[in-house]
């Protein structure tokens, strides 16, 4: 039996499934469950939460016995920076607007790449900013 838990991809993926399952159960805790024939508003979050928790436990448990590929230390940088970029966009879009929040999103997430090129990043930002303005301001009439 091989216990290869140290930074195993499957182990951590299972933990993520389990975490989101717990969040779904927690989020649906105040809603009426109902039955399979007469589903209440809490039925779907609770059932999906249980399914996610079971999947997560199976995936994590399986990785303990079968082992899995390890996560390279350099792979954490893109994960962290992309997460920070999405959070920055979320918190900046209201006070600064869509164009500047998109700049933060593209700038921070592109730094996470090992192949950062300023010209390509600037072009991506410009394309996304123009598309966002055209879509939201001109087509959807959202200021």
C-alpha positions as a Python dict, from the first residue, in 0.01 Angstrom:
ca = {
    (1, 'X'): (0, 0, 0),
    (2, 'X'): (142, 333, -111),
    (3, 'X'): (68, 643, 98),
    (4, 'X'): (167, 933, -121),
    (5, 'X'): (-23, 1225, 27),
    (6, 'X'): (247, 1488, 0),
    (7, 'X'): (106, 1753, -235),
    (8, 'X'): (-100, 1501, -433),
    (9, 'X'): (-320, 1657, -703),
    (10, 'X'): (-607, 1417, -648),
    (11, 'X'): (-598, 1462, -273),
    (12, 'X'): (-630, 1838, -299),
    (13, 'X'): (-892, 1814, -573),
    (14, 'X'): (-1097, 1594, -341),
    (15, 'X'): (-1060, 1849, -63),
    (16, 'X'): (-1189, 2120, -296),
    (17, 'X'): (-1495, 1909, -387),
    (18, 'X'): (-1556, 1843, -18),
    (19, 'X'): (-1522, 2212, 67),
    (20, 'X'): (-1776, 2319, -194),
    (21, 'X'): (-2011, 2042, -82),
    (22, 'X'): (-1996, 2172, 273),
    (23, 'X'): (-2057, 2527, 146),
    (24, 'X'): (-2364, 2405, -48),
    (25, 'X'): (-2500, 2228, 260),
    (26, 'X'): (-2435, 2533, 473),
    (27, 'X'): (-2598, 2763, 218),
    (28, 'X'): (-2914, 2550, 195),
    (29, 'X'): (-2951, 2482, 564),
    (30, 'X'): (-3239, 2726, 619),
    (31, 'X'): (-3446, 2620, 319),
    (32, 'X'): (-3719, 2357, 328),
    (33, 'X'): (-3592, 2026, 193),
    (34, 'X'): (-3913, 1873, 58),
    (35, 'X'): (-3912, 1531, -107),
    (36, 'X'): (-3792, 1394, -439),
    (37, 'X'): (-4147, 1421, -573),
    (38, 'X'): (-4209, 1765, -423),
    (39, 'X'): (-3875, 1940, -405),
    (40, 'X'): (-3837, 2237, -179),
    (41, 'X'): (-3588, 2523, -231),
    (42, 'X'): (-3328, 2344, -16),
    (43, 'X'): (-3346, 2014, -202),
    (44, 'X'): (-3099, 2091, -481),
    (45, 'X'): (-2825, 2255, -268),
    (46, 'X'): (-2848, 1976, -11),
    (47, 'X'): (-2840, 1690, -262),
    (48, 'X'): (-2559, 1849, -461),
    (49, 'X'): (-2371, 1922, -139),
    (50, 'X'): (-2389, 1557, -33),
    (51, 'X'): (-2284, 1440, -380),
    (52, 'X'): (-1986, 1680, -382),
    (53, 'X'): (-1879, 1570, -34),
    (54, 'X'): (-1899, 1203, -128),
    (55, 'X'): (-1707, 1261, -452),
    (56, 'X'): (-1445, 1462, -265),
    (57, 'X'): (-1397, 1195, -1),
    (58, 'X'): (-1372, 922, -264),
    (59, 'X'): (-1120, 1118, -472),
    (60, 'X'): (-908, 1213, -169),
    (61, 'X'): (-927, 864, -21),
    (62, 'X'): (-836, 705, -353),
    (63, 'X'): (-526, 923, -379),
    (64, 'X'): (-403, 791, -45),
    (65, 'X'): (-387, 435, -172),
    (66, 'X'): (-312, 480, -540),
    (67, 'X'): (-92, 785, -519),
    (68, 'X'): (-107, 1062, -775),
    (69, 'X'): (109, 1317, -946),
    (70, 'X'): (258, 1582, -724),
    (71, 'X'): (196, 1952, -769),
    (72, 'X'): (506, 2131, -881),
    (73, 'X'): (596, 2431, -663),
    (74, 'X'): (585, 2663, -964),
    (75, 'X'): (222, 2567, -1033),
    (76, 'X'): (108, 2747, -719),
    (77, 'X'): (206, 3091, -849),
    (78, 'X'): (-47, 3098, -1138),
    (79, 'X'): (-317, 2957, -912),
    (80, 'X'): (-265, 3225, -649),
    (81, 'X'): (-230, 3514, -895),
    (82, 'X'): (-535, 3419, -1101),
    (83, 'X'): (-738, 3391, -780),
    (84, 'X'): (-609, 3731, -665),
    (85, 'X'): (-691, 3876, -1010),
    (86, 'X'): (-1051, 3754, -995),
    (87, 'X'): (-1090, 3887, -641),
    (88, 'X'): (-938, 4221, -744),
    (89, 'X'): (-1182, 4244, -1035),
    (90, 'X'): (-1472, 4163, -802),
    (91, 'X'): (-1382, 4435, -553),
    (92, 'X'): (-1270, 4698, -806),
    (93, 'X'): (-1547, 4682, -1066),
    (94, 'X'): (-1794, 4881, -854),
    (95, 'X'): (-1572, 5169, -740),
    (96, 'X'): (-1343, 5196, -1046),
    (97, 'X'): (-1561, 5071, -1329),
    (98, 'X'): (-1538, 4787, -1576),
    (99, 'X'): (-1246, 4919, -1781),
    (100, 'X'): (-1005, 4968, -1488),
    (101, 'X'): (-1119, 4647, -1316),
    (102, 'X'): (-1045, 4462, -1641),
    (103, 'X'): (-699, 4621, -1644),
    (104, 'X'): (-636, 4484, -1295),
    (105, 'X'): (-771, 4141, -1393),
    (106, 'X'): (-556, 4109, -1704),
    (107, 'X'): (-246, 4261, -1544),
    (108, 'X'): (-244, 4050, -1229),
    (109, 'X'): (-337, 3724, -1398),
    (110, 'X'): (-82, 3767, -1677),
    (111, 'X'): (197, 3806, -1421),
    (112, 'X'): (114, 3452, -1309),
    (113, 'X'): (225, 3317, -1645),
    (114, 'X'): (584, 3218, -1694),
    (115, 'X'): (558, 3364, -2045),
    (116, 'X'): (456, 3723, -1961),
    (117, 'X'): (488, 3961, -2257),
    (118, 'X'): (388, 4322, -2212),
    (119, 'X'): (278, 4374, -2573),
    (120, 'X'): (47, 4071, -2572),
    (121, 'X'): (-94, 4162, -2232),
    (122, 'X'): (-164, 4519, -2342),
    (123, 'X'): (-334, 4394, -2659),
    (124, 'X'): (-548, 4150, -2461),
    (125, 'X'): (-647, 4428, -2221),
    (126, 'X'): (-742, 4662, -2505),
    (127, 'X'): (-950, 4399, -2682),
    (128, 'X'): (-1131, 4300, -2362),
    (129, 'X'): (-1192, 4662, -2261),
    (130, 'X'): (-1331, 4755, -2604),
    (131, 'X'): (-1552, 4444, -2613),
    (132, 'X'): (-1680, 4514, -2262),
    (133, 'X'): (-1762, 4877, -2342),
    (134, 'X'): (-1932, 4785, -2670),
    (135, 'X'): (-2131, 4504, -2512),
    (136, 'X'): (-2238, 4668, -2188),
    (137, 'X'): (-2254, 5038, -2274),
    (138, 'X'): (-2369, 5038, -2636),
    (139, 'X'): (-2555, 4710, -2687),
    (140, 'X'): (-2705, 4650, -2340),
    (141, 'X'): (-2726, 5021, -2248),
    (142, 'X'): (-2575, 4961, -1902),
    (143, 'X'): (-2378, 5268, -1788),
}
